[in-house]
């Protein structure tokens, strides 16, 4: 799902209520279609509205707890993707969010952390919470890189996931939206 035009931790209560309504409808559709999980973006700090990092985090925790429960009622998992610009872009923040929201899982995409200059060792802290993995090549400062120009060591990534007990899906992601890859 990602989000519905506004992050899940928007400071406006009516916006969050609208998001909950959209999530409920999508979750019901996902249940009927036989999906296993839904993925959301964890939200960001709304500096323009005077929101602090901790306020943004607390609202994300509140909304994600609700979403995990709503998904669970439909026998679905709820995951977030720790991504650049979000309150969970750094692995430590993503782990903290998972520990604050019982039942929350991760869609891990090394590209989001590699573009911030983080190494494999730092990103591997996400493995215990991984329910889905996206494979997209990246490099520091770059959202997506050519396979032969990236920094992600996919053989290492796959070996380490297996060592860490991950038995889920790894899907290849290739973004063609020009404004994201420029």
N, CA, C and O of each residue as an XYZ file, in Angstrom:
728
protein
N       0.827     -1.186      0.000
C       0.000      0.000      0.000
C       0.870      1.249      0.000
O       0.572      2.212     -0.706
N       1.929      1.240      0.775
C       2.799      2.389      0.990
C       2.091      3.422      1.874
O       2.254      3.394      3.093
N       1.316      4.325      1.288
C       0.488      5.263      2.045
C      -0.605      5.771      1.117
O      -0.611      5.447     -0.070
N      -1.522      6.557      1.645
C      -2.683      7.004      0.865
C      -2.600      8.487      0.533
O      -3.618      9.179      0.527
N      -1.423      8.968      0.261
C      -1.244     10.378     -0.053
C      -0.709     11.171      1.120
O      -0.022     12.174      0.928
N      -1.008     10.747      2.310
C      -0.486     11.367      3.527
C       0.122     10.273      4.393
O      -0.439      9.181      4.481
N       1.259     10.541      5.035
C       1.860      9.542      5.910
C       0.934      9.147      7.060
O       0.072      9.922      7.472
N       1.125      7.946      7.562
C       0.245      7.427      8.610
C       0.316      8.227      9.893
O      -0.614      8.175     10.698
N       1.394      8.968     10.108
C       1.556      9.731     11.340
C       1.289     11.221     11.140
O       1.880     12.056     11.825
N       0.415     11.550     10.217
C       0.076     12.950      9.954
C      -0.464     13.579     11.242
O      -1.236     12.941     11.957
N      -0.074     14.810     11.545
C      -0.527     15.436     12.791
C      -2.040     15.642     12.880
O      -2.580     15.732     13.983
N      -2.726     15.719     11.754
C      -4.172     15.958     11.747
C      -4.940     14.667     12.031
O      -4.808     13.685     11.300
N      -5.737     14.677     13.091
C      -6.490     13.481     13.508
C      -7.462     13.024     12.419
O      -7.637     11.821     12.229
N      -8.092     13.944     11.709
C      -9.041     13.577     10.648
C      -8.327     12.864      9.497
O      -8.868     11.928      8.908
N      -7.120     13.309      9.186
C      -6.336     12.648      8.136
C      -5.996     11.222      8.552
O      -6.089     10.294      7.747
N      -5.598     11.050      9.821
C      -5.285      9.697     10.303
C      -6.534      8.824     10.314
O      -6.451      7.636     10.001
N      -7.681      9.379     10.665
C      -8.936      8.619     10.656
C      -9.277      8.183      9.228
O      -9.705      7.048      9.013
N      -9.093      9.068      8.266
C      -9.335      8.737      6.860
C      -8.399      7.607      6.424
O      -8.823      6.682      5.732
N      -7.120      7.682      6.830
C      -6.149      6.635      6.500
C      -6.584      5.295      7.079
O      -6.460      4.264      6.419
N      -7.094      5.304      8.310
C      -7.579      4.056      8.913
C      -8.717      3.463      8.089
O      -8.774      2.248      7.895
N      -9.612      4.300      7.609
C     -10.709      3.817      6.772
C     -10.201      3.196      5.481
O     -10.678      2.141      5.063
N      -9.239      3.844      4.853
C      -8.649      3.298      3.629
C      -7.937      1.983      3.916
O      -8.062      1.027      3.151
N      -7.186      1.931      5.020
C      -6.466      0.720      5.379
C      -7.443     -0.434      5.600
O      -7.194     -1.553      5.152
N      -8.544     -0.168      6.284
C      -9.540     -1.209      6.544
C     -10.073     -1.790      5.234
O     -10.191     -3.007      5.093
N     -10.389     -0.925      4.288
C     -10.892     -1.386      2.997
C      -9.869     -2.198      2.226
O     -10.194     -3.241      1.659
N      -8.635     -1.719      2.204
C      -7.572     -2.446      1.496
C      -7.284     -3.776      2.187
O      -7.056     -4.789      1.526
N      -7.296     -3.767      3.513
C      -7.042     -5.020      4.255
C      -8.131     -6.045      3.960
O      -7.841     -7.232      3.810
N      -9.366     -5.601      3.875
C     -10.452     -6.533      3.556
C     -10.291     -7.072      2.137
O     -10.484     -8.265      1.904
N      -9.943     -6.213      1.197
C      -9.671     -6.660     -0.168
C      -8.527     -7.681     -0.167
O      -8.616     -8.720     -0.822
N      -7.451     -7.379      0.574
C      -6.290     -8.272      0.633
C      -6.685     -9.636      1.198
O      -6.223    -10.669      0.714
N      -7.532     -9.636      2.212
C      -8.004    -10.900      2.795
C      -8.758    -11.710      1.752
O      -8.504    -12.901      1.574
N      -9.686    -11.057      1.067
C     -10.500    -11.744      0.062
C      -9.656    -12.256     -1.108
O      -9.962    -13.291     -1.701
N      -8.591    -11.519     -1.431
C      -7.719    -11.908     -2.542
C      -6.690    -12.961     -2.146
O      -5.984    -13.492     -3.004
N      -6.600    -13.264     -0.859
C      -5.667    -14.279     -0.405
C      -4.254    -13.778     -0.161
O      -3.310    -14.569     -0.135
N      -4.100    -12.478      0.016
C      -2.779    -11.924      0.313
C      -2.311    -12.397      1.680
O      -3.106    -12.863      2.495
N      -1.028    -12.273      1.917
C      -0.455    -12.634      3.208
C      -0.083    -11.420      4.045
O      -0.052    -11.498      5.273
N       0.202    -10.291      3.386
C       0.661     -9.127      4.131
C       0.339     -7.832      3.406
O       0.008     -7.811      2.221
N       0.450     -6.758      4.168
C       0.326     -5.399      3.655
C       1.565     -4.635      4.097
O       2.104     -4.893      5.174
N       2.017     -3.700      3.278
C       3.196     -2.916      3.630
C       2.856     -1.439      3.638
O       2.192     -0.931      2.734
N       3.321     -0.762      4.671
C       3.117      0.669      4.798
C       4.467      1.363      4.941
O       5.460      0.739      5.314
N       4.493      2.641      4.645
C       5.656      3.482      4.935
C       5.460      3.988      6.364
O       4.345      4.368      6.723
N       6.510      4.005      7.190
C       6.340      4.285      8.617
C       6.029      5.722      8.997
O       5.786      5.997     10.172
N       6.027      6.637      8.059
C       5.769      8.040      8.370
C       7.062      8.826      8.482
O       8.152      8.258      8.542
N       6.920     10.136      8.508
C       8.095     10.999      8.645
C       7.785     12.112      9.642
O       6.664     12.219     10.140
N       8.767     12.919      9.921
C       8.575     14.053     10.826
C       7.985     15.207     10.026
O       8.554     15.625      9.017
N       6.858     15.713     10.471
C       6.181     16.836      9.816
C       6.686     18.142     10.439
O       5.992     18.795     11.218
N       7.904     18.492     10.072
C       8.553     19.679     10.624
C       7.719     20.926     10.354
O       7.614     21.808     11.207
N       7.130     20.994      9.167
C       6.328     22.164      8.772
C       5.131     22.382      9.690
O       4.603     23.492      9.756
N       4.698     21.351     10.395
C       3.576     21.450     11.336
C       4.061     21.511     12.785
O       3.258     21.427     13.715
N       5.370     21.657     12.976
C       5.913     21.755     14.319
C       6.050     20.426     15.041
O       6.221     20.404     16.259
N       5.978     19.325     14.319
C       6.054     18.002     14.925
C       7.509     17.647     15.232
O       8.383     17.811     14.381
N       7.764     17.166     16.436
C       9.108     16.722     16.811
C       9.314     15.277     16.349
O       8.360     14.591     15.983
N      10.548     14.833     16.370
C      10.862     13.455     16.005
C      10.130     12.477     16.922
O       9.573     11.483     16.456
N      10.131     12.757     18.222
C       9.458     11.855     19.163
C       7.941     11.873     18.992
O       7.296     10.836     19.146
N       7.362     13.032     18.677
C       5.918     13.085     18.409
C       5.583     12.279     17.162
O       4.587     11.556     17.133
N       6.415     12.404     16.131
C       6.199     11.643     14.891
C       6.299     10.150     15.170
O       5.482      9.367     14.685
N       7.296      9.755     15.949
C       7.484      8.349     16.286
C       6.280      7.829     17.073
O       5.762      6.752     16.775
N       5.836      8.588     18.073
C       4.705      8.159     18.913
C       3.428      7.998     18.091
O       2.673      7.050     18.309
N       3.175      8.905     17.154
C       1.986      8.768     16.300
C       2.111      7.555     15.388
O       1.127      6.852     15.155
N       3.301      7.305     14.874
C       3.498      6.114     14.042
C       3.247      4.852     14.850
O       2.601      3.925     14.362
N       3.744      4.804     16.070
C       3.514      3.644     16.932
C       2.014      3.446     17.140
O       1.513      2.329     17.015
N       1.303      4.516     17.455
C      -0.143      4.426     17.690
C      -0.876      3.900     16.462
O      -1.708      2.999     16.568
N      -0.565      4.463     15.298
C      -1.256      4.055     14.076
C      -0.849      2.647     13.645
O      -1.693      1.875     13.189
N       0.413      2.308     13.782
C       0.855      0.969     13.387
C       0.310     -0.108     14.315
O       0.028     -1.218     13.864
N       0.158      0.190     15.587
C      -0.482     -0.784     16.489
C      -1.904     -1.054     16.010
O      -2.352     -2.200     15.985
N      -2.605      0.002     15.632
C      -3.967     -0.164     15.129
C      -3.947     -0.990     13.833
O      -4.759     -1.900     13.663
N      -3.023     -0.671     12.927
C      -2.950     -1.370     11.637
C      -2.572     -2.837     11.812
O      -3.129     -3.697     11.130
N      -1.643     -3.136     12.704
C      -1.270     -4.528     12.960
C      -2.488     -5.300     13.467
O      -2.721     -6.437     13.059
N      -3.265     -4.674     14.362
C      -4.470     -5.340     14.881
C      -5.507     -5.529     13.775
O      -6.093     -6.604     13.651
N      -5.733     -4.491     12.974
C      -6.719     -4.579     11.892
C      -6.300     -5.633     10.866
O      -7.138     -6.390     10.378
N      -5.025     -5.682     10.544
C      -4.531     -6.707      9.609
C      -4.677     -8.088     10.228
O      -5.113     -9.026      9.560
N      -4.315     -8.219     11.497
C      -4.400     -9.504     12.185
C      -5.805    -10.059     12.235
O      -5.999    -11.272     12.149
N      -6.800     -9.176     12.376
C      -8.206     -9.608     12.364
C      -8.564    -10.263     11.038
O      -9.525    -11.028     10.960
N      -7.805     -9.970     10.008
C      -8.051    -10.509      8.673
C      -6.994    -11.547      8.286
O      -6.857    -11.905      7.117
N      -6.253    -12.022      9.287
C      -5.197    -13.023      9.096
C      -4.113    -12.544      8.123
O      -3.602    -13.311      7.307
N      -3.782    -11.260      8.233
C      -2.730    -10.647      7.425
C      -1.620    -10.142      8.334
O      -1.852     -9.835      9.504
N      -0.430    -10.062      7.794
C       0.673     -9.427      8.494
C       0.754     -7.974      8.048
O       0.369     -7.636      6.928
N       1.253     -7.124      8.924
C       1.480     -5.720      8.583
C       2.972     -5.449      8.702
O       3.588     -5.703      9.737
N       3.535     -4.931      7.625
C       4.963     -4.631      7.560
C       5.157     -3.156      7.237
O       4.271     -2.497      6.694
N       6.330     -2.659      7.583
C       6.749     -1.344      7.111
C       8.046     -1.522      6.344
O       8.765     -2.503      6.530
N       8.334     -0.563      5.483
C       9.604     -0.557      4.772
C      10.443      0.590      5.324
O      10.107      1.755      5.114
N      11.530      0.277      6.026
C      12.411      1.342      6.498
C      13.033      2.033      5.282
O      13.807      1.414      4.552
N      12.709      3.287      5.062
C      13.162      3.953      3.848
C      13.682      5.352      4.144
O      13.370      5.948      5.175
N      14.469      5.849      3.230
C      15.052      7.181      3.359
C      13.946      8.214      3.543
O      12.917      8.166      2.869
N      14.170      9.136      4.452
C      13.197     10.190      4.705
C      12.145      9.827      5.733
O      11.379     10.689      6.163
N      12.093      8.567      6.133
C      11.082      8.149      7.112
C      11.661      8.158      8.519
O      12.867      8.317      8.710
N      10.784      7.987      9.496
C      11.235      7.930     10.886
C      11.998      6.646     11.175
O      12.590      6.505     12.245
N      11.990      5.713     10.238
C      12.666      4.424     10.425
C      13.722      4.183      9.353
O      13.959      3.037      8.972
N      14.360      5.240      8.860
C      15.352      5.030      7.795
C      16.625      4.370      8.305
O      17.272      3.630      7.564
N      16.989      4.619      9.531
C      18.181      3.979     10.101
C      17.753      2.663     10.749
O      16.709      2.617     11.399
N      18.527      1.603     10.590
C      18.149      0.317     11.180
C      17.807      0.397     12.671
O      16.882     -0.278     13.122
N      18.530      1.200     13.435
C      18.221      1.322     14.869
C      16.803      1.828     15.088
O      16.099      1.353     15.980
N      16.381      2.800     14.266
C      15.028      3.351     14.392
C      13.971      2.337     13.963
O      12.904      2.250     14.572
N      14.272      1.567     12.909
C      13.333      0.541     12.444
C      13.162     -0.550     13.495
O      12.046     -1.008     13.740
N      14.254     -0.964     14.110
C      14.184     -1.976     15.170
C      13.384     -1.427     16.358
O      12.540     -2.122     16.922
N      13.659     -0.186     16.724
C      12.913      0.445     17.830
C      11.410      0.475     17.532
O      10.594      0.238     18.423
N      11.051      0.765     16.294
C       9.640      0.790     15.915
C       9.038     -0.608     16.013
O       7.935     -0.764     16.537
N       9.735     -1.621     15.524
C       9.234     -2.999     15.616
C       9.083     -3.432     17.073
O       8.121     -4.115     17.424
N      10.019     -3.043     17.906
C       9.931     -3.407     19.315
C       8.818     -2.655     20.039
O       8.338     -3.109     21.077
N       8.406     -1.511     19.502
C       7.328     -0.719     20.094
C       5.955     -1.154     19.600
O       4.938     -0.812     20.204
N       5.923     -1.906     18.508
C       4.659     -2.352     17.905
C       4.703     -3.867     17.775
O       5.159     -4.382     16.754
N       4.237     -4.593     18.790
C       4.239     -6.057     18.704
C       3.504     -6.544     17.450
O       2.402     -6.090     17.141
N       4.136     -7.470     16.745
C       3.536     -8.033     15.540
C       3.922     -7.323     14.254
O       3.623     -7.817     13.167
N       4.577     -6.179     14.355
C       4.997     -5.445     13.163
C       6.213     -6.124     12.558
O       7.121     -6.536     13.279
N       6.235     -6.242     11.243
C       7.376     -6.814     10.539
C       7.957     -5.805      9.572
O       7.469     -4.681      9.449
N       9.004     -6.223      8.890
C       9.695     -5.337      7.952
C       9.723     -5.906      6.542
O       9.801     -7.118      6.339
N       9.659     -5.013      5.588
C      10.035     -5.288      4.220
C      11.409     -4.654      4.080
O      11.533     -3.429      4.069
N      12.427     -5.471      3.974
C      13.806     -4.986      3.972
C      14.276     -4.784      2.541
O      14.180     -5.682      1.705
N      14.787     -3.588      2.274
C      15.373     -3.250      0.982
C      16.677     -2.516      1.283
O      16.671     -1.332      1.621
N      17.784     -3.225      1.158
C      19.096     -2.647      1.482
C      19.337     -1.320      0.760
O      20.066     -0.465      1.264
N      18.733     -1.145     -0.410
C      18.974      0.064     -1.196
C      18.667      1.331     -0.405
O      19.347      2.344     -0.566
N      17.652      1.278      0.445
C      17.281      2.474      1.201
C      18.343      2.876      2.215
O      18.538      4.066      2.467
N      19.024      1.908      2.795
C      20.059      2.236      3.767
C      21.424      2.435      3.105
O      22.218      3.255      3.565
N      21.702      1.695      2.033
C      22.962      1.851      1.314
C      23.067      3.260      0.745
O      24.147      3.852      0.753
N      21.959      3.801      0.252
C      22.023      5.151     -0.305
C      22.375      6.185      0.756
O      22.845      7.274      0.428
N      22.149      5.852      2.035
C      22.528      6.740      3.131
C      23.966      6.533      3.578
O      24.456      7.228      4.469
N      24.647      5.561      2.945
C      26.038      5.295      3.272
C      26.244      4.225      4.327
O      27.358      4.061      4.823
N      25.193      3.490      4.684
C      25.317      2.429      5.686
C      25.844      1.153      5.040
O      25.604      0.898      3.860
N      26.566      0.355      5.825
C      27.134     -0.891      5.335
C      26.257     -2.087      5.657
O      25.291     -1.993      6.414
N      26.617     -3.205      5.065
C      25.869     -4.446      5.255
C      25.714     -4.803      6.727
O      24.636     -5.217      7.152
N      26.781     -4.648      7.509
C      26.732     -5.022      8.925
C      25.643     -4.256      9.667
O      24.942     -4.824     10.505
N      25.500     -2.977      9.363
C      24.475     -2.161     10.020
C      23.075     -2.582      9.586
O      22.157     -2.628     10.406
N      22.911     -2.883      8.321
C      21.590     -3.217      7.783
C      21.143     -4.601      8.252
O      19.946     -4.853      8.388
N      22.086     -5.484      8.495
C      21.751     -6.848      8.925
C      20.995     -6.888     10.243
O      20.386     -7.909     10.566
N      21.016     -5.810     11.011
C      20.231     -5.730     12.252
C      18.735     -5.838     11.975
O      17.959     -6.121     12.888
N      18.321     -5.618     10.732
C      16.906     -5.698     10.350
C      16.439     -7.131     10.114
O      15.237     -7.397     10.142
N      17.362     -8.050      9.883
C      17.013     -9.425      9.525
C      16.031    -10.107     10.474
O      15.119    -10.780      9.992
N      16.163     -9.974     11.794
C      15.211    -10.682     12.664
C      13.754    -10.252     12.487
O      12.842    -10.978     12.882
N      13.535     -9.085     11.901
C      12.175     -8.561     11.731
C      11.675     -8.687     10.287
O      10.544     -8.310      9.981
N      12.524     -9.218      9.410
C      12.207     -9.285      7.976
C      11.117    -10.312      7.683
O      11.183    -11.460      8.122
N      10.121     -9.871      6.936
C       9.079    -10.767      6.421
C       9.081    -10.796      4.900
O       8.496    -11.685      4.282
N       9.735     -9.827      4.317
C       9.813     -9.727      2.863
C      11.098     -8.967      2.556
O      11.496     -8.090      3.323
N      11.742     -9.290      1.456
C      12.981     -8.614      1.069
C      12.866     -8.159     -0.373
O      12.478     -8.929     -1.252
N      13.207     -6.897     -0.609
C      13.289     -6.364     -1.965
C      14.753     -6.339     -2.382
O      15.620     -5.961     -1.595
N      15.024     -6.734     -3.592
C      16.376     -6.722     -4.139
C      16.447     -5.672     -5.238
O      15.893     -5.839     -6.324
N      17.140     -4.593     -4.928
C      17.341     -3.512     -5.893
C      18.745     -2.968     -5.640
O      19.075     -2.626     -4.504
N      19.564     -2.883     -6.667
C      20.931     -2.408     -6.499
C      20.944     -0.913     -6.209
O      20.121     -0.163     -6.734
N      21.879     -0.488     -5.375
C      22.012      0.906     -4.976
C      23.463      1.183     -4.627
O      24.298      0.279     -4.585
N      23.742      2.458     -4.380
C      25.073      2.894     -3.962
C      24.892      4.130     -3.087
O      23.839      4.766     -3.138
N      25.891      4.480     -2.290
C      25.753      5.683     -1.471
C      25.347      6.896     -2.307
O      25.961      7.193     -3.332
N      24.312      7.585     -1.855
C      23.815      8.770     -2.553
C      22.943      8.491     -3.754
O      22.521      9.424     -4.437
N      22.658      7.217     -4.030
C      21.899      6.835     -5.228
C      20.736      5.930     -4.856
O      20.919      4.929     -4.164
N      19.539      6.278     -5.314
C      18.359      5.470     -5.028
C      18.453      4.099     -5.681
O      18.120      3.085     -5.068
N      18.912      4.076     -6.937
C      19.019      2.823     -7.680
C      20.242      2.909     -8.572
O      20.485      3.935     -9.207
N      21.016      1.826     -8.620
C      22.226      1.793     -9.437
C      22.159      0.628    -10.426
O      21.413     -0.333    -10.238
N      22.947      0.746    -11.463
C      23.077     -0.372    -12.398
C      23.655     -1.558    -11.643
O      24.419     -1.369    -10.696
N      23.306     -2.776    -12.042
C      23.805     -3.960    -11.327
C      25.324     -3.994    -11.172
O      25.829     -4.458    -10.151
N      26.046     -3.513    -12.164
C      27.513     -3.557    -12.107
C      28.136     -2.331    -11.453
O      29.361     -2.225    -11.388
N      27.306     -1.394    -10.962
C      27.825     -0.169    -10.356
C      27.375      0.006     -8.909
O      27.650      1.043     -8.305
N      26.704     -0.963     -8.356
C      26.151     -0.814     -7.017
C      27.060     -1.331     -5.918
O      28.107     -1.929     -6.170
N      26.624     -1.080     -4.692
C      27.400     -1.448     -3.507
C      26.846     -2.662     -2.768
O      27.480     -3.151     -1.832
N      25.681     -3.156     -3.168
C      25.068     -4.266     -2.450
C      25.650     -5.582     -2.944
O      25.644     -5.873     -4.140
N      26.146     -6.364     -2.008
C      26.706     -7.688     -2.289
C      25.574     -8.703     -2.091
O      25.368     -9.211     -0.989
N      24.848     -8.990     -3.171
C      23.679     -9.865     -3.056
C      24.010    -11.294     -2.634
O      23.245    -11.866     -1.857
N      25.097    -11.906     -3.096
C      25.411    -13.242     -2.566
C      25.596    -13.223     -1.042
O      25.122    -14.121     -0.346
N      26.283    -12.199     -0.530
C      26.453    -12.074      0.925
C      25.098    -11.868      1.594
O      24.794    -12.510      2.599
N      24.291    -10.978      1.040
C      22.976    -10.681      1.603
C      22.146    -11.959      1.721
O      21.553    -12.221      2.767
N      22.104    -12.746      0.658
C      21.312    -13.977      0.669
C      21.862    -15.011      1.642
O      21.098    -15.685      2.333
N      23.189    -15.140      1.698
C      23.805    -16.072      2.667
C      23.466    -15.657      4.096
O      23.105    -16.496      4.921
N      23.582    -14.366      4.386
C      23.337    -13.880      5.747
C      21.858    -14.019      6.113
O      21.540    -14.379      7.247
N      20.957    -13.742      5.181
C      19.529    -13.947      5.452
C      19.270    -15.406      5.817
O      18.560    -15.697      6.779
N      19.850    -16.314      5.044
C      19.667    -17.742      5.314
C      20.252    -18.116      6.676
O      19.620    -18.848      7.438
N      21.440    -17.626      6.987
C      22.058    -17.893      8.292
C      21.186    -17.372      9.432
O      21.124    -17.970     10.507
N      20.519    -16.257      9.182
C      19.676    -15.642     10.208
C      18.273    -16.246     10.269
O      17.424    -15.773     11.024
N      18.031    -17.292      9.473
C      16.767    -18.015      9.539
C      15.647    -17.451      8.691
O      14.495    -17.852      8.856
N      15.951    -16.529      7.783
C      14.911    -15.975      6.921
C      14.523    -17.012      5.876
O      15.385    -17.555      5.185
N      13.224    -17.288      5.757
C      12.765    -18.250      4.752
C      11.641    -17.669      3.898
O      10.840    -18.402      3.318
N      11.597    -16.350      3.832
C      10.545    -15.680      3.071
C      10.939    -15.409      1.634
O      11.886    -15.988      1.103
N      10.202    -14.532      1.037
C      10.341    -14.186     -0.372
C      11.376    -13.078     -0.547
O      11.472    -12.160      0.268
N      12.144    -13.183     -1.625
C      13.015    -12.108     -2.081
C      12.518    -11.733     -3.470
O      12.521    -12.560     -4.383
N      12.091    -10.488     -3.626
C      11.581    -10.070     -4.931
C      12.467     -8.979     -5.515
O      12.953     -8.106     -4.796
N      12.668     -9.038     -6.818
C      13.461     -8.037     -7.514
C      12.593     -6.803     -7.706
O      11.443     -6.890     -8.137
N      13.164     -5.666     -7.380
C      12.460     -4.393     -7.560
C      13.275     -3.546     -8.521
O      14.484     -3.387     -8.353
N      12.608     -3.007     -9.528
C      13.254     -2.112    -10.472
C      12.333     -0.921    -10.660
O      11.205     -1.073    -11.127
N      12.804      0.250    -10.304
C      11.997      1.466    -10.352
C      12.268      2.192    -11.653
O      13.419      2.390    -12.042
N      11.188      2.589    -12.326
C      11.340      3.330    -13.575
C      10.783      4.751    -13.481
O      10.851      5.501    -14.455
N      10.241      5.127    -12.343
C       9.709      6.477    -12.162
C      10.871      7.458    -12.197
O      11.721      7.452    -11.306
N      10.907      8.284    -13.206
C      12.075      9.138    -13.470
C      12.423     10.047    -12.298
O      13.601     10.216    -11.984
N      11.417     10.640    -11.638
C      11.747     11.570    -10.548
C      12.384     10.852     -9.359
O      13.047     11.500     -8.549
N      12.206      9.543     -9.227
C      12.845      8.793     -8.150
C      14.271      8.379     -8.480
O      15.088      8.201     -7.577
N      14.576      8.226     -9.750
C      15.908      7.724    -10.105
C      16.831      8.811    -10.635
O      17.988      8.522    -10.939
N      16.371     10.035    -10.756
C      17.257     11.141    -11.178
C      18.061     11.663    -10.021
O      18.856     12.589    -10.188
